[in-house]
Amino acid sequence: MQHPTFTQGFLRQAALLLALMVLGGYASASLGTDTNWNLRNSLLYGSHAFLHGRLGLDVAPAQLQTYLNPLGGVPYYWLATRLGDRPWLLAFVMGMPAGLYAWLLSRIALQLAAGAFLARRVGKLAAWIAVLLGVTGAGFASQIGSSAQDILFACPLLLGLWLMLRQAGAPLNGWGEGARLLLAGLACGAAMGLQPVNGLYALPLGLAALLLPGRRPVLLMGCGMLAGFLLAWLPFALMLQAEFGSLFFPFHNQFFRSPEFPPIRLADERFLPRGVVQALFYPFYWLQPGVISTEVPMMDARMAIGYLAALLLLVLLFRRGVRLDVIRRERAPLMLLVVMAGAYAMWAWMFGIYRYLLLAESLSGLLAMVAVGRLVQRPRLVAVALFGGLAAVAIFNTVKPDWGHTAHRAPLFRFEPAPDMPADGMLLIAGGYPLSYVVPFLPPTVRVVALYNNILADHLGEDYGLRRRVNRAIAEHRGPFRLLTDPSENEDTMRRALARHGLALGPCALMRTSMDPGGLRFCEVVRVP
């Protein structure tokens, strides 16, 4: 029989988790229906193609992102195809992981506050201020309810970090604690396999595990992380290997040499820091509205606060020199600092896109809480007031980007008029606009082939497998053709692309959709005699 105190504590936490998930759902539903670029480009199509075996049938309809692991998008696809007539309910359900994230963040905050603020009630207050700071950032708040599910796939990383921090106080004692660290590794690895950008946390989490007592924690974390990653990543990677000759297709082809793509490195370098100085001080660029690391204007002070808090914490802990007894006593805050600093360094080297820092943004408030608690030790209420004031300034000076929302209206995916697509036809897609979300609503026998986009660009040449697939598919097709593009697409460019295949542009009509207020262009295409 469970002890009454344990049962009461469990019920309180379950009620808190439920309340936070309801709040997350309400916040998402209040934003409207999600229409973000990734949803229209690859999230819906990728899951549809994976579940219906279209990997080798279609040719790059979602551009480069056609070949990203689609498993992470399956939950949204499953929900969207069942709740399409109740978009407000879909938005509510998609927002619920934000509550789970907030609950996991609170577990970590309360543990760290217990060490930074000796008074229990004061520590709880500081912890919840840190949680509030963490879930109101430009990165996190803009992703609540998003079909990209960045928050959902950050939850396993938070779970893994929480389980690691719980083990920071003492060596492993029994199989239960070992299983906890193995679970931590599995969770983190799965998050990285489902969402590749989460890979920037792999090395920092591994380095943090080195601070745990003994050698077994690192081994358990490492094995768990590898197993979780392979379970989430390998199924689709094997499909890519079978179809295109590379587990990573089309990425890293300078090493893996798939014949289907040129041997080049693919990377989005638009937002990478321009030099070492900018990399070191990038967080301070976000103290004013801008688009230096995102396509939509944003402003956020959290990473700058975390940056300064990390420096302050290092000074406070090691002002008398780096000593092993301090490292052993302060394992938990040092592990958090290693994860934060390591993640930022990897991000600045690999990506430069702000929303990929979602987890680090949330953890920055926890680091600031610990630093202020160490700096102002008496009276504790002064420390909490100082931290609360800092949090308020950051919260009220945040500009979060809006990645696209529209008012709730059923059905979720509307096309007016419905695309006139013959069952034996081929749909050609032209340009770099996100269009492939239309594909799941076409007859399943329709083959979809991109004419040109970011993976079928002129500068890549003609002599590679993916381009030959396009040429062969169009040449061998004996049914009718249709063309889908954005109204802003250059017509001369489209006509030249069609002419290469002996095709000509026919009559076009504007097709209004719920995802694109400006509509899409749907055209007939004919063969030139």
C-alpha positions in Angstrom: 0.0 0.0 0.0 1.3 3.4 -1.0 2.1 5.9 1.8 -0.7 8.6 2.0 1.9 11.4 1.5 3.1 9.8 -1.7 -0.4 9.5 -3.0 -1.3 13.1 -2.2 1.9 14.3 -3.8 1.2 12.3 -7.0 -2.3 13.6 -7.2 -1.2 17.2 -6.7 1.4 16.8 -9.5 -1.2 15.1 -11.8 -3.6 17.9 -11.2 -0.9 20.5 -11.9 0.1 18.8 -15.1 -3.5 18.6 -16.3 -4.1 22.3 -15.5 -0.9 23.3 -17.3 -1.9 21.2 -20.4 -5.3 22.8 -20.4 -3.7 26.3 -20.3 -1.4 25.3 -23.1 -4.4 24.1 -25.2 -6.3 27.3 -24.5 -3.3 29.5 -25.4 -3.0 27.6 -28.7 -6.7 27.7 -29.6 -6.8 31.4 -28.9 -4.1 32.0 -31.5 -6.2 30.6 -34.3 -5.5 27.9 -36.9 -1.8 27.2 -37.6 -0.8 27.9 -41.2 3.0 28.0 -40.9 5.4 27.5 -43.8 6.7 24.1 -42.8 3.1 22.8 -42.5 2.3 23.9 -46.0 5.7 22.7 -47.4 6.6 19.3 -45.9 4.9 18.4 -42.5 1.5 17.3 -43.9 2.9 15.9 -47.2 5.9 14.1 -45.5 3.7 12.1 -43.2 1.2 11.4 -46.0 4.0 10.2 -48.3 5.5 8.0 -45.5 2.2 6.4 -44.6 1.2 5.8 -48.2 4.5 4.7 -49.7 5.1 7.7 -52.0 8.9 8.1 -51.4 9.9 6.7 -54.8 6.7 7.7 -56.6 6.8 11.5 -56.2 9.9 13.6 -57.0 10.7 16.4 -54.5 7.2 18.0 -54.2 8.2 19.4 -50.8 11.6 20.6 -52.0 14.6 19.7 -50.0 12.4 19.0 -47.0 10.7 16.1 -48.8 13.6 13.9 -47.5 13.5 14.9 -43.8 12.4 12.2 -41.3 8.6 12.4 -41.4 7.9 10.4 -38.3 7.7 13.5 -36.1 4.9 14.9 -38.2 2.7 11.8 -38.0 0.9 12.8 -34.8 -0.2 16.1 -36.4 -1.2 14.3 -39.6 -3.3 11.8 -37.7 -5.0 14.5 -35.7 -5.5 16.8 -38.7 -7.2 14.1 -40.8 -9.6 13.3 -37.9 -10.3 16.8 -36.5 -10.3 18.8 -39.7 -14.0 19.7 -39.1 -13.1 21.0 -35.7 -10.0 23.1 -36.2 -10.3 24.8 -32.8 -10.1 21.4 -31.1 -7.1 20.4 -33.2 -5.4 23.7 -32.1 -6.3 22.9 -28.4 -4.8 19.4 -28.6 -1.7 20.6 -30.4 -1.1 23.2 -27.6 -1.3 20.7 -24.7 2.4 19.6 -25.0 3.3 23.2 -23.9 1.8 22.3 -20.6 3.8 19.2 -20.3 6.9 21.2 -21.2 6.1 23.8 -18.4 5.6 21.0 -15.9 9.0 19.4 -16.7 10.6 22.8 -16.6 9.1 23.3 -13.1 10.6 20.0 -11.9 14.1 21.2 -12.8 13.4 24.8 -11.5 12.2 23.5 -8.1 15.3 21.2 -7.7 17.7 24.0 -8.6 15.8 26.6 -6.4 16.2 24.2 -3.4 20.0 24.7 -3.6 20.0 28.4 -4.5 17.3 29.5 -2.0 17.5 27.7 1.3 14.0 28.9 2.4 11.5 26.5 0.9 8.6 28.9 0.2 10.9 31.6 -1.3 12.6 29.0 -3.4 9.3 27.8 -4.8 8.3 31.4 -5.7 11.7 31.9 -7.5 11.2 28.6 -9.3 7.8 29.5 -10.7 9.1 32.9 -11.8 11.8 31.1 -13.7 9.1 28.8 -15.3 7.0 31.8 -16.3 10.1 33.4 -17.8 10.9 30.2 -19.7 7.5 29.7 -21.3 7.0 33.3 -22.4 10.0 33.6 -24.6 10.0 34.5 -28.3 11.0 31.0 -29.3 8.7 29.0 -27.0 5.6 31.2 -27.1 5.7 31.4 -30.9 5.7 27.6 -31.1 2.7 26.9 -28.9 0.3 24.7 -30.9 2.6 24.7 -34.0 2.4 21.7 -36.3 6.2 21.8 -36.3 5.9 20.4 -32.8 9.2 21.9 -31.6 7.8 22.0 -28.1 6.7 18.4 -28.1 10.1 17.2 -29.2 11.9 19.4 -26.7 10.0 17.6 -23.9 12.1 14.4 -24.0 15.2 16.6 -23.8 13.8 18.3 -20.7 12.9 14.9 -19.2 16.4 13.6 -19.8 17.9 16.7 -18.2 15.6 16.4 -15.2 16.5 12.7 -14.7 20.2 13.6 -15.0 20.0 16.4 -12.4 18.1 14.1 -10.0 21.2 11.9 -10.0 23.7 14.8 -9.5 23.8 14.4 -5.7 25.1 10.9 -5.2 26.6 7.9 -7.1 24.3 5.3 -8.6 22.7 3.1 -6.1 20.9 0.1 -7.5 19.3 -0.8 -10.8 16.5 1.7 -10.4 18.8 4.7 -10.6 20.7 3.1 -13.5 17.4 2.6 -15.3 16.6 6.3 -14.7 19.7 7.4 -16.5 19.1 4.9 -19.3 15.7 6.3 -19.8 17.2 9.8 -19.8 19.4 8.8 -22.6 16.6 7.1 -24.6 14.4 10.2 -24.3 17.2 12.6 -25.5 18.2 10.3 -28.3 14.6 9.9 -29.5 14.2 13.7 -29.5 17.3 14.0 -31.7 16.2 11.3 -34.1 12.7 12.8 -34.6 13.9 16.4 -34.8 17.4 16.6 -36.3 18.0 20.1 -35.0 17.9 18.7 -31.5 21.2 17.1 -32.3 22.9 20.3 -31.1 22.2 19.1 -27.6 23.9 15.8 -28.0 27.4 16.8 -27.1 26.4 19.3 -24.3 24.3 16.6 -22.6 27.2 14.1 -22.9 29.6 16.6 -21.3 27.1 17.3 -18.6 26.9 13.6 -17.9 30.6 13.6 -17.2 29.9 15.7 -14.1 27.8 12.9 -12.6 29.5 10.8 -9.9 31.3 7.7 -11.3 31.7 6.3 -14.8 28.5 4.3 -15.2 26.2 7.4 -15.7 28.1 8.4 -18.8 28.0 4.8 -20.2 24.2 4.5 -19.5 23.4 7.9 -20.9 25.5 7.3 -24.0 24.0 3.8 -24.7 20.5 5.1 -24.1 21.0 8.2 -26.3 22.3 6.0 -29.2 19.5 3.5 -28.9 16.8 6.2 -28.7 18.3 8.0 -31.7 18.5 4.8 -33.8 14.9 3.8 -33.0 13.6 7.2 -34.1 15.9 7.9 -37.0 16.8 4.5 -38.6 13.5 3.4 -40.1 13.2 6.3 -42.5 17.0 6.4 -43.0 16.9 2.8 -44.3 14.1 3.8 -46.7 16.4 6.6 -48.0 19.3 4.1 -48.3 17.2 1.7 -50.3 15.7 4.4 -52.6 18.6 6.8 -53.0 21.8 5.1 -51.8 22.4 7.2 -48.7 21.1 7.1 -45.1 21.3 10.9 -45.0 20.0 11.8 -48.5 20.4 14.5 -49.8 22.4 15.8 -46.9 26.2 15.3 -46.4 26.5 14.0 -49.9 30.0 15.3 -50.1 30.8 12.3 -47.9 28.1 9.7 -48.8 28.0 10.2 -52.5 24.5 9.2 -53.5 24.3 9.2 -57.3 20.9 11.0 -57.0 22.4 14.3 -55.9 25.6 16.3 -56.5 28.4 15.7 -54.0 27.9 19.0 -52.2 27.2 20.2 -48.6 23.6 21.5 -48.1 23.2 24.1 -45.4 21.2 27.2 -44.7 23.8 29.8 -43.7 21.6 32.9 -43.9 21.5 33.4 -40.2 24.9 32.1 -39.1 27.0 34.6 -37.1 29.4 36.6 -39.3 32.6 36.0 -37.5 33.7 35.1 -34.0 32.8 38.5 -32.4 29.2 38.3 -33.6 29.0 34.7 -32.5 30.2 35.6 -29.0 27.7 38.5 -28.7 24.7 37.3 -30.8 22.3 37.1 -27.8 22.7 40.9 -27.3 21.6 41.6 -30.9 18.2 40.2 -29.9 17.7 43.0 -27.3 16.1 45.0 -30.1 13.5 44.0 -32.8 15.1 42.5 -35.9 15.4 39.6 -38.3 19.1 38.9 -37.8 18.4 35.2 -36.9 14.9 34.7 -38.0 12.6 35.4 -41.0 10.1 37.3 -38.9 10.9 40.2 -36.5 11.5 39.2 -32.9 13.1 40.5 -29.7 14.1 38.6 -26.6 16.4 39.3 -23.7 16.4 35.7 -22.2 19.6 34.4 -23.9 21.5 37.6 -23.0 20.3 37.2 -19.4 21.4 33.6 -19.4 24.8 34.6 -20.9 25.5 37.1 -18.2 24.1 34.7 -15.5 26.5 32.0 -16.6 29.5 34.3 -16.3 28.3 35.6 -12.9 27.8 32.0 -11.7 31.3 31.0 -12.7 32.8 33.9 -10.8 30.7 33.2 -7.7 31.5 29.5 -7.6 35.2 29.7 -8.5 36.3 33.0 -7.1 38.8 31.2 -5.0 40.0 29.0 -7.8 38.7 25.9 -9.6 38.4 23.2 -6.8 37.0 19.7 -7.0 35.0 20.1 -3.8 33.1 23.0 -5.4 32.5 21.0 -8.6 31.2 18.0 -6.5 28.9 20.2 -4.4 27.6 22.3 -7.3 27.1 19.5 -9.9 23.5 20.4 -10.7 24.0 24.1 -11.6 27.2 23.3 -13.4 25.5 20.7 -15.5 22.8 23.2 -16.5 25.6 25.7 -17.4 27.4 23.1 -19.5 24.2 22.3 -21.4 23.4 25.9 -22.0 26.9 27.0 -23.1 27.4 23.9 -25.2 24.1 24.1 -26.9 24.7 27.8 -27.8 28.2 27.0 -29.1 26.8 24.2 -31.3 23.9 26.4 -32.5 26.2 29.3 -33.4 28.4 26.9 -35.4 25.7 24.9 -37.2 22.4 26.9 -37.5 22.0 30.5 -36.4 18.2 30.1 -36.6 16.7 31.4 -33.4 13.8 29.0 -32.9 16.2 26.1 -32.7 17.3 27.6 -29.3 13.9 27.0 -27.8 15.2 24.8 -25.0 18.2 26.9 -24.2 15.9 30.0 -24.1 13.8 28.3 -21.5 16.7 27.2 -19.4 18.3 30.7 -19.4 15.8 31.8 -16.8 16.8 28.9 -14.5 20.4 29.8 -14.8 19.6 33.4 -13.9 17.6 32.2 -10.9 20.5 30.3 -9.6 23.0 33.1 -10.2 20.8 35.7 -8.4 20.2 33.3 -5.5 23.9 32.8 -5.1 24.7 36.5 -5.4 22.1 37.8 -2.9 22.0 35.3 0.0 20.5 37.5 2.7 17.7 38.4 2.8 16.2 35.8 0.4 13.2 37.9 -0.4 15.4 40.6 -1.9 16.9 38.0 -4.2 13.5 36.9 -5.3 12.4 40.5 -5.8 15.5 41.2 -7.9 15.0 38.1 -10.0 11.3 38.9 -10.4 12.0 42.4 -11.6 14.6 41.0 -14.1 12.0 38.5 -15.4 9.3 41.2 -15.7 11.6 43.4 -17.8 12.3 40.5 -20.1 8.7 39.3 -20.4 7.3 42.8 -21.1 10.0 43.5 -23.7 9.5 40.3 -25.7 8.4 40.5 -29.4 7.5 37.0 -30.5 7.3 36.1 -34.2 4.0 34.9 -35.7 4.7 32.0 -38.1 1.2 32.2 -39.6 -2.4 31.8 -38.2 -5.8 32.3 -39.5 -9.3 32.3 -37.8 -10.7 28.9 -37.0 -13.0 27.7 -39.8 -14.1 24.2 -40.9 -13.0 22.3 -42.8 -9.3 22.8 -41.9 -8.1 22.4 -45.5 -10.4 24.1 -48.0 -9.9 24.4 -51.7 -12.2 26.7 -53.7 -12.7 25.5 -56.4 -11.5 22.0 -55.7 -8.5 21.1 -57.9 -9.6 19.5 -61.2 -7.1 16.7 -61.1 -7.7 13.6 -63.3 -6.9 10.3 -61.6 -4.5 9.4 -64.3 -2.8 12.8 -64.3 0.6 14.1 -63.2 0.8 17.2 -61.1 3.9 19.4 -61.7 5.0 21.8 -59.0 7.0 24.9 -59.9 9.0 27.3 -57.6 10.1 27.5 -54.0 6.7 28.3 -52.5 5.2 25.7 -50.0 2.6 23.8 -52.1 2.8 20.1 -51.3 0.0 20.3 -48.6 -2.4 20.0 -51.5 -1.2 16.5 -52.4 -3.0 14.5 -49.7 -6.3 15.8 -51.1 -5.7 14.6 -54.7 -6.6 11.1 -56.1 -3.9 8.7 -54.7 -3.0 7.6 -58.3 -1.7 11.1 -59.2 2.0 11.3 -59.4 3.6 14.6 -58.2 6.8 15.9 -59.7 8.7 19.2 -59.1 9.9 21.1 -62.1 12.3 23.3 -60.2 12.8 24.3 -56.5 15.6 24.5 -54.0 16.8 20.9 -54.7 16.2 21.0 -58.4 17.9 24.3 -59.2 19.7 25.3 -62.4 23.0 25.8 -60.6 23.1 22.2 -59.6 23.2 21.1 -63.3 21.3 18.4 -65.1 23.5 15.3 -64.6 22.3 13.8 -61.3 19.8 11.2 -60.5 17.0 13.3 -59.0 17.0 15.5 -62.1 17.0 12.4 -64.4 14.0 11.1 -62.4 12.1 14.3 -63.2 13.0 14.0 -66.9 12.1 10.3 -67.1 8.8 10.7 -65.2 7.6 13.5 -67.5 8.8 11.8 -70.7 7.1 8.5 -69.8 3.8 9.9 -68.6 0.9 9.3 -71.0 -2.0 11.0 -69.1 -2.9 14.7 -68.7 -0.7 17.2 -66.8 -1.6 20.0 -64.4 0.7 22.6 -62.9 0.5 24.0 -59.3 2.3 27.2 -58.4 2.1 30.4 -56.5 0.5 33.4 -58.3 3.7 35.4 -57.8 5.8 32.8 -59.7 7.5 34.2 -62.8 5.5 33.0 -65.8 8.5 33.2 -68.3 10.5 30.9 -65.9 7.7 28.4 -65.8 7.2 28.4 -69.6 11.0 27.8 -70.1 11.0 24.9 -67.6 8.0 23.3 -69.3 9.5 23.8 -72.8 12.5 21.7 -71.8 10.1 18.8 -71.6 8.1 19.5 -74.7 5.2 21.0 -72.6 3.3 24.3 -72.9 1.3 26.3 -70.3 -2.5 26.2 -70.8 -5.3 28.1 -69.1 -4.9 28.9 -65.4 -7.3 29.5 -62.6 -6.9 30.9 -59.1 -7.6 28.3 -56.4 -8.4 29.8 -53.0 -7.2 27.8 -50.0 -7.6 28.1 -46.2 -3.8 28.0 -45.9 -3.0 30.7 -48.5 -5.2 33.8 -48.4 -3.8 34.9 -51.7 -4.7 31.5 -53.3 -2.7 29.2 -55.6 -2.4 29.0 -59.4 -3.7 25.8 -60.9 -3.0 25.4 -64.6 -3.6 23.0 -67.5 -0.4 21.8 -69.3 -0.3 20.3 -72.8 2.3 18.5 -74.8 3.7 20.4 -77.8 3.1 18.4 -81.0 
